[in-house]
Amino acid sequence: MNSLPKELHISIGDAAAIAIEVWRLTKLIEGTGSTGDSASIRYSLRQFNRVLSNLEIVTTDLAGRPYEAGLIEDVVDVVEDPRLPSGQQFIEEMVSPTVLWQRNVVQPGQIIVRKAVEETERGAGV
């Protein structure tokens, strides 16, 4: 056993990929509300998150926040909503989180934006 290294080095890309999958699993388990095996899964996720924290890897989830042009996240879809007040738009869903390492963006997140239908667009269909 003494021949094993004390540290294992992985690429920042691989660490980001692990962080994204941990985020997805966390979202999945939060959505189930199940009690059975979910305790052991939550424990495993806490362990993964501890390791990621030690590596200074953080994921950010902006769902529900206002959308502002120029954000680093990639917009993968835009949903128009005639019920929203003119000019309003927000991040409806994170398809994948933004991954940061030491506060630097490693991987931009992917988002779905919900936005108001502008008056010119509302009138075009009438």
N, C-alpha and C positions, 0 to 999 in steps of 0.2 A: 503494500500500500504506500510506502514511502516514495515510490517513483511517480505518484500522481502529482500533477502541478497544484499549487495552492490557489491559483487563479485561472480562470478560463476566459478568453477574450472572444467576443463576438462582434460582428460588424454592427454599426449603428442602424443599418437597414434591417438586419435580422431582429434587433431589439425593438425597432419600430413595428415590425410585423407581429411580434409577440404582443406588444402593447395593444395593437388594434384588435387582435383576437381576444385578449383578456377583456377589453371594453365590450366587444360583441357578446361574449359569454355573460358578462355582468348584466348587460341589458336584457338578455334572454332570461336569466334566472330571476331578475327583478320583476319581469312581466308575468311569470308563471304563478307566483303566489303559492306554489306547492311547498309542502313541508317535508315529504319523504326523504329523498336523497339530497335535497337542496342544501341541507346543513353542511354536508361534506363538500359539496361543490363550492359553497360560499367560503368555506375554510381554504380550499385550494386556491380560489381566486384571491383571497387575502394574502396568501403566501406569494403568489405571482406578483401582486401589487407591491408587496414588501421588497421583492427583488428589483422590480422596476424602479421603485423609489430610491433604493440604494444606488442604482445606475443613473439616477437623476432623469429618468424618462417619465414624462407626464403626458396624459391625453386630456384634451379639452373637448367638451360637448357644449355647443352653443344653441341647442334646440330651444325654441321659445323666445330667443332674444331678437331684438330688431336687426334687420339686415341692412348693412351699409355697403355701398359700392366701394370696392377697393380692398375688401377683406381678403386674406390670403387663401381662404377656402375656395375650392372649386365648386361652382354651381352646376349640378348635374341635371336639375329640372326646376322649372318655374310653374307654379300652379296659380292661376288667376282666380280671385275670389271676389265676386261682385258685392259681397256683404261687408268687405273691409272699406273703411273710409279712404277717400282719394289720397294717394301718396304713401299709404301705409304698406309696409312689407316686413316680414319677419322670417326667421329660419324655422321652418316647420319641422324638419327632420335632419338628423345627421346620418348620412349613409355610412360614413366612417369618420372617426375623430381626427382632429389635428394632433400630431405627435410632436412634442418638444423634448429636446435634450439640453439641459442647462439653459433653459429659456430660449433656445434657438429652434426654429421650425425645422424638423427633420422631414416631415411628411404633412402636406396640407390636407385638411379634412375635405370631405365631399358633403355637400348640403343640398337640400331641397328648400326652395324659397316660396313662400305664399305671399302674393302681392295683390293689391287692389286693382280692379279693372278701371283704367282711366276713362274719363267722360267721353273722349273721342272714340274710344273702343266700345263703350257701352252703346253709343248712338249708332255705330256702324252696323250693328246687328238688327236694328229696328227698321 
